[in-house]
Amino acid sequence: MWLCILFPVVFGCVSVSAISEPRAWLLPRQRLHFDRPGDVMVGGSFSIFDLSIGTLSDFTVPPSGLLASDVSKWGYRVAQSFVFAIEEINRSAHLLPNLTLGFSIRNSGDSVHGAVHETMSFLSRQEEPIPNYTCQHGSPQAALVGDTRSSLSVSMARLLGLYKFPQVSYASSLPSLSDKIQFPSFLRTLTSDLTSCRAVTQLIIHFQWSWVIILAHDDDFGEQASSLAIQELSPAGVCIEFTLRVPSHESMGKIGEIVQKMQKCTARVVLVFLSNSNFQLILHGLRGAPVSGQVWVSKDTLHMALALSTPGISQVLHGTFGLLFHSSRAIGFPEFLAHLRPSRTPEDMFIKKFWEITFDCTWPHQSSTVTEGVQLCSGNESLINKQYPFPEVSKIDIAYPAVYSIAHALHDVITSGQQDGKSTDSQDFQPWQLLYALRKVHFKTPDGIEIMFDRNGDLVSIFDILQGQKTPEGVFHLVHVGMIDPQVSSGNKMMVHLKEEIQVSCLNAEMTPGLVPTSVCSESCLPGFSQVPRLGAPQCCFDCSPCPEGQFADKKDMKRCLLCPKEQYSSHTRDRCLPRTEIFLAFEEPLGFMLALVALFLAGLAVLVLGVFLKHRDTPVVRANNRTLSYFLLISLSLCALCALLFLGRPSVLTCLLRQTTFAVVFTVAVSSVLAKTLTVVLAFRVTRPGARIQVCLSPGASTSVVLIASFMQVVLCGVWLATSPPFPDRDMVSEPQHIVIQCQEGSGTIFFCVLGYLGFLAGGTFSVAFLARGLPDVFNETKFLAFSMLLFCSVWTAFLPLYHSARGKSTVAVEIFSILASTAGLLGGIFIPKCYIILLRPERNMSAWLRQDHQAQEDRQSEMLQRRCFSRSTSPALMI
């Protein structure tokens, strides 16, 4: 609490030299004090006059004295709250009813020298104190109240701790004062800086601010406070963009550097651990700088009062939050100050100087001649129109609960002595007895505030949350928006209670009066996105990456996406999982229906061709090239078309067993029939004389044996497949993210590829033989048609392989059905459509005479071509040589 020396304008520390005559005076040996006798004396140390040594001592002679240069309006009002509390206690019929408290108010001068001197003077009861000696007798001394700054209280506490003499401070918040080993007799009616620092970090966590600047004093307190803040904020996911150190001396160059850094910062929340003077320097530097919109959060609400004294700063401080520990209010104290007159308290040695400064006047006896324009003090002026600014945070009655705690402790000591049958003399007690009672004291002040100390001698209190706001008229004021209770905690967090409109404003995050903006390094990742940390940046800085297929994020700011269950898939927005639907190539859907129609059409066409062949079985076209093989081929092609129907519909155990095996066997029969036909033609043209051995291979039984042997080998392979690892229905979860594909799993992949490999080998061999035999005369055979049909067959299944492996889901079934139907159509159309054309549309060609005539014409053309080739070779230059 650096009030007087740091803010002479705002907090009432007005330089005495501002008045017409020089106000810096040399205090005499007789120091100023304000004493009032009583049965028990309570001392008070206050910074009323700011004392400083006039000249630098060379330590050869004792110092001549201290110069009093400033008068603190705030310090004097605090001292009067001390007087008001004692007078109120003396009037009480319940608290110390048979005892009158006296007091001795001393001026520490806001200096360690003055504080120690006045403490020793109070203890020894003499102006020039001698340690460990009391030269005058009087009423017993109970305790000492004070002082303001922690540095003064530390010096006093070290001295008073030697005598176990109680000291109750009203404004010293240094954390080390909680150490009862170093300061055993020190207590205070406020919380430690560590508690308030921890409370202000809980406010940041509650508002979900994750990107913060720390502005700390460049001393032990600033280092300790900022370290504690980082320790509290880091586990909560709050990152610190910068920690700026403000020097203790007024270095404007350093202040300018800090202001420039703040202009570059992206964080909108500034956590302040500064004294009032350093904070004012920062505000002066920010005046006119483009930093509006930042939220200042301080453990001390007094910082916000600077908006009144610094022009143009109210806009910077708009929306600022500060904490104020919930302390007792001295009811009737404003009226007490209003009735204060110098004539009523002649023993008050401070009031006349305070009166001169407050009312800007001079007492008549101080000047023999009245200077023109100088107002004389009458002593009847009233403080009712001289109210202290920001009474809700200035705490001019801050000494009030300290006096009451001493009075209640003294009352407990006297009461306990009476109950134990000991002496009831109010003057018969030791300071350590009062100190013990003071630590245990627990009471309520007249305004209902509960007062008690924790084991460290700190006040157990809650914090009020105040926010700086501007009214529509442009008036800056402080609004109570909530509270923080350090005693009620959830885990390691203090309980923060905010008013409903502030709670709603956290969600709206608009910078309007009463609302709270956001402060983040990166905007929140919406559901469906996950956080991806930025390289080299704090954990609060991240990019948002959409969840991949099959994963989801149903909350904001998720660190990683979650996997959907196997039975579900991620929605289009990736914020939830939806149930998968089972799919398969059904008869009812358009593609399945069209493929089924084509399969039935090809099967019917094959049966129709078979009927035509049976009807015209004795014609030369049908009889040519083994009509039995033609029947086998037509029947197998019909079954090939029908086996495609096994691939449609929901797969079952039976259909999975029959699909590939039926396809493999019937296509083996078809391809082996084409192979037998091709071999028959080739062997027929190689027979040059009757009775040759090779003529045995032209018998119908030999051709049938080729079909049976080739088919039997495929049947054996399929049997081994079904016996070892048969196909089975399976659920494909990978191919289509939104669906579960019901399909047949092939079982043993090795045997499956052996089956397909055998069929491919058979087809390749058939195509090779047919291709080599394509030049044979085609009157009595079909070698060209066989070669063409096998070319179509091999082309279809060669194209099938890449398509099958690139397709997904039920498309793989459609590709296989299409290949089956296309190859069936190729064999059926390439071999039998030309024959049907001759049988049905050109019957004149289906006669032996026309066939012989056509055969003779072909032989003539071949002889003529042979002669031309021979003539061409004989006339070549090489042969002529």
Secondary structure, DSSP 8 states (H G I E B T S, - for coil): ---TTT-TTTTSEEEGGGSSS---EE--SS--EEEE--SEEEEEEE--EEEEESS---SSS----EEEEEEEHHHHHHHHHHHHHHHHHHH-SSSSTT--EEEEEEE-TTSHHHHHHHHHHHHHTSSS--TT---S--S-EEEEE--SSHHHHHHHHHHHHHTT--EEESS---GGGG-TTT-TTEEESS--HHHHHHHHHHHHHHTT--EEEEEEESSHHHHHHHHHHHHHHGGGT-EEEEEEEE-SS--HHHHHHHHHHHHH----EEEEE--HHHHHHHHHHHTTSS-TT-EEEES-GGGGGHHHHSTT-TTTSTT-EEEEE-----TTHHHHHHT--TTT-TT-SSHHHHHHHHHT-B-GGG-SS--TT--B--S---GGG---S-HHHH-TTTTHHHHHHHHHHHHHHHHHHHHTT----TT---HHHHHHHHHH-EEE-TT--EEEB-TTS-B---EEEEEEEE-TT--EEEEEEEEEEEEEEETTEEEEEE-HHHHHHHHH---STT------SS----TTEEEEE-TTS-TT-EEEEE--TTEE--STTBSS-EE--TTEEE-TTSSSEEE-EEE---SSSHHHHHHHHHHHHHHHHHHHHHHHHHHTTTSHHHHTT-HHHHHHHHHHHHHHHHHGGGGSSS--HHHHHHHHHHHHHHHHHHHHHHHHHHHHHHHHTT--STT-GGGGGGSHHHHHHHHHHHHHHHHHHHHHHHHHS--EEEEESSS-TTEEEEEEE-S-HHHHHHHHHHHHHHHHHHHHHHHHTTTS-SSS--HHHHHHHHHHHHHHHHHHHHHHHH--TTHHHHHHHHHHHHHHHHHHHHHHHHHHHHHHH-GGGSSHHHHHHHHHHHHHHHHHHHHHHHHHHHTSHHHH-
